[in-house]
Amino acid sequence: MFMNMLILFGMLILFIGVIFILLGTWTYKDAKKRNLDAGLWTTIVLLVPNLMGLIIYFLVARRYEAIKCNKCSSTVPASSHYCMNCGSEFKEDLRYYRENRESSSKRLIIGFIIYFTIVIIIFMGFVIMLFRDDSLKFNGGISIGSIENNIGDKWNISYIYSTKEFTRKINIKDNSPKTLYIESECEEGELSLKLIQGEIEKTIDLWPKNDSYELDLSIFKEGKVQLYLIGNNAKNVNFESYWE
């Protein structure tokens, strides 16, 4: 499951990167056609977040339309039918320019629809796999002053107030670890630790007393054991645990 999630996440990053490359390439070429500062506008489109750079480009830069006279290479507004420098008429040039411009815009829109659809599909697949993973639990609730350390074979949590559920896993292999050691303090409210592995379930009430506990893990089979630290309006909690 984790490997599949990692692959999907990598694909998501890859497609987002491809979108940025295509967007930058299109912006540069489009700005060049319009005789704008292509480097500046490409930078704005790519670096301004939330696609605001692209919106600015469409609302500001793309309102300016200019073409070059085939005879004297002067830049003139696309609304003109004559070159202001040499007086040449270029209706055909204007028609060709507008056709190419419309074709370019259509390709951009179609390309973005396809790529954004792919990105959304990959993202939804990543989210679905995330929620289907039983080892992950998404908990709501309020937590104030929360500090959690879950490195290695230690799991320590302290907070001032919380209604949140904290989770951690222990992987039992070759009958190890054998014992879970706990020290906890809870001044107010209710606090408990629940251990679940399939149909096997063990709950330890960690309130109202402050005490040390030792739990024999031999009641569980080899594999993952899910730990849940559950507080009900618990205040000034200090929970420390390790296993060996």
N, C-alpha and C positions, 0 to 999 in steps of 0.2 A: 504493500500500500504506500509506504513512504517513498519507495523508488518511483512509483507511478506519479505521485504528487510532485516529486522533484523533476521528473521529465516534463510534466505539464507546465510547471513553473518556468523551466528553461525555455520551452516553446513559446510561452507568453512573453518572456523577455526578448526572445529572438524576433518575434513578430512586431513587437513595439519598436525594436531597433530598426527593422526593415521599414516600418512606417515613417520613422524619422528620416531615414536615408532618402526614401522616395519623396517625402515632403520637401526636404532640403533641395533635392535635385530639381523638382518641379518649380519651386520658388525661384531658384537661381535662373533657370531657363526662361521662365515667364517674365522676371524682372529685366533680363537682358533684352527680350523682345520689346519691352516697353521703354527701353533706354533709361532704366532706373539704376540706382546703385545696387547691383545684384548681391554683392557680398553683405552689405548692411542689412538689406531686407531679409536675406536668408538667415542671418544671425538673429534678427528680431523674431522671425517666425518660429525658429527652433528653440530659442532660449526663454521667451516670454511664456510663463506657465499657463495651463488650462486652455490651450489653443487660442489664447487672447492675441498672440502674435499673428496667427493666421487671420483672425477676424479683423485686426487692424490693417493687415495687408490688403484684404478685400475691400474694406471700407475707405481706405486712404489711398494706398499706392495704385490699386487697380482702377481707380477712377480716372487716373491720368493715362490717356491713350495717345501714343505718338507713333509715326512711321517715318521712314527715311525715303527721301526722293531718290529714284533710281538714276537720275541724271546728275545731280549735284551733291547727293548724299547728305543733304540738310535734314535736320529733324524738325518735323512739323506736327501740329496736333492732328489726330486722326479725324477730327470733324471737318478739316479743310479738304477741299477738292482740288486745290492748286498749291503748288510749292510757293511759299512766300519769298523764296530766294531767287529762283529762276523762272517762276511762273508756269511750270509744266503742270499739265493736268494728270492726275493719277487716280481716276475712279476705279480702274481695274486693280491697282495696287491696294486701294482701300478695301475693295471687296475681298481680295485674297487674304488680306490681313485679318479681317473680321471673321472669315470662314475658319482660318487657322486658330484664331483666338477661341471661337466657340468650340471647335474640336478639342482643343487643349483642355478647356474647362470641363467638357463632358468626360474626357478620359480621367481627369482628376477625381470627379465626383464618383464615377463608377469604381475606380480603384480604391477610394477610401471606403465606400460601402462594402466592398468585398473584404478588405483587410480588417475593418472594424467588426464585421460579422464574424470573421475567423477568431479575432481576439476575444470577442464576447463569448463565443462557444468554448474556447480554451479556458477562459476565466471561470465560466459556469461549471465546467468539468472539474476544475481545481477546487472550487467551493464545495461541490457535491462530494468529492472524495474526502475533503477535509471534514465534513460533517458526518460522513459514514465511518470515519476512523473512530472506533470505540475508545482508543487510548487518549483521545482528545475530548475535553469537556469544556463547553463554553458557559461560563457562569455569570449571571447578572448579580446585582447587589451593590451595596455601598461599602467602601473601604477607606478608612482615614489613617494616615500614618503607617501604611503597610510596607514592611520590608521582608523580602523572601530570599532565602538562599537554598538552592536545591542542586548543589554541585556534588558529584560523586555519590558517596554513601551517606550523605548528610542532607537533612531537610529541616531547615529552621525558618520559622515565621514569627513575626511580631507585629502588632498593630494596636492602635488606640481604640478603634471601633470598627466592626465589620459585620456585614450580613452575607459575606461572600463565601463561596465554597472554594477551597484550595485543593489541588490534586497533584499527585505524584505517583510514580510507578516503582515497584521493586521487582527485579527479574530474578527468580529463583532458578538456580541451575546446579546440578550435582549436590542437592541438599544444602546449598549455601546461597544467601545468608540464612542463619538458623534463628537469630534472635533480633527483635526490634526493641530498641531502648528509647524511652520517651521521658522527657521532663517538661512539665507544662505549668503555666500560671494563668489564671483567668479570674479577675477581680469581680466581674459582674456578668450576668447572662449565662448562656449555656454553651458548652463546647464539647465536641465529641470527635473521635477518630473512627472512621469506618474503613475496613479492608474487605475488598470483594475480589473473588476469583471464580468466575462461573457461578455455580450454585453455593459455593462456600462464602460465608459472610461472617465477619466478626466486628463488633462495635465496642469501643471503649469510651465510657463517659469520663471526661477530663475535668469535670466541675462537680460540686463547688469547691472541692479541695484542690490545693496545689501539691502535686506529688510526682514521684518517679514511677515509671511502669516498665515492665519487661514482658514482651509478648513472644511466645514460642511460635515461630513461623513454620514449624513442621506440620501444622494442620493444613497447610497449603501444598498443592502439587507443584511440580516444576512448571515454570512459565511466569507470566506477568501477573502481579498482584496490584490492583489499583487502590491507592490510598486517598481518602477524602477527609480533609479537616473541615468540619462543619460548625459554624458559629451561629447562634441565635441571639442577636443583640449582645454579642460578646464584647467586653470592654477590657482594655489593658491586658492583652494576651501576649504571652511569650511561650512559644512552642519550639522545643528542640528535640530532634530525633536523629538516630543513626542506626545502622544495622551491620551485623557482622556474623 
